[in-house]
């Protein structure tokens, strides 16, 4: 007999969980979108990162007549010193900067996710120095997301 596995109940995720996947970092919060957005922006700045730009995807799509049905923002962030090191090591990696952190709400939960630099950047370079900088930046992103719990 085949056993069908179902997704965990949403209540299990409402514990403000910090999740580290194979290539993604995520935090699920049982808090309003605007509260999590304010905490995220504060955590980014508190961890020596800059917010280069924020895209409000819902508003952008709404302007094109498309209703998303949820709120979604993408923050472009980086640590200036680490970005400079990465570009000095390999200027061709500038296309992976800045890093993006997404924030969306759905089903009463607000979720923050970001790709892991150690997985993303090392797809484009096999340099040990590049991997080291990616891991340092990733540690900063982990602190940013853990600051939301």
C-alpha positions in Angstrom: 0.0 0.0 0.0 1.4 3.4 -1.0 1.6 5.9 1.8 0.9 9.5 0.8 2.7 12.1 2.8 1.0 15.4 3.4 2.4 18.8 4.1 2.7 19.7 7.8 -0.2 21.6 9.3 0.2 25.4 9.1 0.1 25.6 12.9 3.5 23.9 13.0 5.0 26.7 11.0 3.6 29.4 13.2 6.4 29.0 15.7 8.4 31.7 14.1 10.6 29.0 12.7 14.1 29.6 11.3 14.6 27.2 8.4 17.9 26.4 6.7 17.5 24.4 3.5 20.0 23.2 1.1 20.1 26.5 -0.8 17.6 28.8 1.0 17.4 30.5 4.4 13.8 31.2 5.6 11.9 32.5 8.6 8.2 32.0 9.1 6.6 34.5 11.4 3.1 34.6 12.9 3.2 38.4 12.8 1.6 41.1 10.5 3.5 41.8 7.3 4.3 45.5 8.3 5.7 44.4 11.7 8.0 41.8 10.1 9.0 44.3 7.4 10.1 46.8 10.0 11.9 44.2 12.0 13.6 42.9 8.8 14.8 46.4 7.8 16.1 47.0 11.3 17.9 43.6 11.4 19.5 44.3 8.0 20.9 47.6 9.2 22.0 46.2 12.6 24.0 43.6 10.8 26.2 46.0 8.8 24.2 45.6 5.6 22.8 48.2 3.3 19.4 48.2 1.7 20.1 49.1 -1.9 16.5 49.0 -3.0 13.1 47.6 -2.1 10.7 46.4 -4.7 7.0 46.2 -3.7 6.0 43.5 -6.1 2.3 43.7 -5.2 2.2 47.4 -6.1 4.2 47.0 -9.3 1.8 44.3 -10.5 -1.2 46.2 -9.4 0.0 49.1 -11.6 -0.1 46.6 -14.5 -3.7 45.6 -13.6 -2.6 42.3 -12.0 -3.9 41.4 -8.5 -1.4 39.2 -6.6 -3.7 38.4 -3.7 -0.8 38.7 -1.2 1.8 41.3 -0.2 5.3 40.7 -1.5 8.5 42.8 -1.3 12.0 42.1 -2.4 14.9 43.8 -0.6 18.2 44.1 -2.4 21.0 44.1 0.3 24.7 43.7 0.7 27.6 44.3 3.0 29.7 46.9 1.3 33.1 45.5 2.4 32.2 42.0 1.4 30.8 43.1 -1.9 34.0 45.0 -2.6 36.1 41.9 -1.7 34.0 39.7 -3.9 34.3 42.0 -6.9 38.0 42.4 -6.4 38.4 38.6 -6.4 36.2 38.2 -9.5 34.5 41.2 -11.1 32.4 38.8 -13.2 30.5 38.0 -10.0 29.0 41.5 -9.8 25.9 40.0 -11.4 25.0 38.1 -8.2 25.0 41.3 -6.2 23.1 42.6 -4.3 21.6 39.7 -2.5 17.8 39.5 -2.5 15.6 38.9 0.5 11.9 38.3 -0.1 9.1 39.0 2.2 5.5 37.8 1.6 2.4 37.0 3.5 0.0 34.2 2.8 -2.4 32.2 4.9 -1.9 34.3 8.0 1.9 33.9 8.0 4.7 36.2 6.9 7.7 34.5 5.4 11.1 35.8 4.7 13.5 33.9 2.4 16.8 34.4 0.8 19.1 32.2 -1.3 22.3 31.1 0.5 25.3 32.9 -1.0 27.4 29.8 -0.4 25.1 27.9 -2.8 24.5 30.7 -5.3 27.8 32.4 -5.7 29.9 29.2 -5.8 27.8 28.2 -8.9 29.7 30.9 -10.7 33.2 30.5 -9.2 35.2 27.6 -7.7 37.7 29.9 -6.0 38.3 29.1 -2.3 38.5 32.8 -1.6 35.2 33.5 -3.2 33.6 30.6 -1.2 35.1 32.1 2.0 33.5 35.6 1.3 30.2 33.9 0.4 30.2 32.0 3.7 30.9 35.2 5.6 28.1 37.0 3.9 25.8 34.1 4.5 26.6 34.2 8.2 25.4 37.8 8.2 22.2 36.9 6.4 21.6 34.1 9.0 22.0 36.7 11.7 19.5 39.0 9.9 16.9 36.3 9.7 17.5 34.9 13.2 16.9 38.5 14.4 13.3 38.1 13.2 12.5 35.3 15.6 
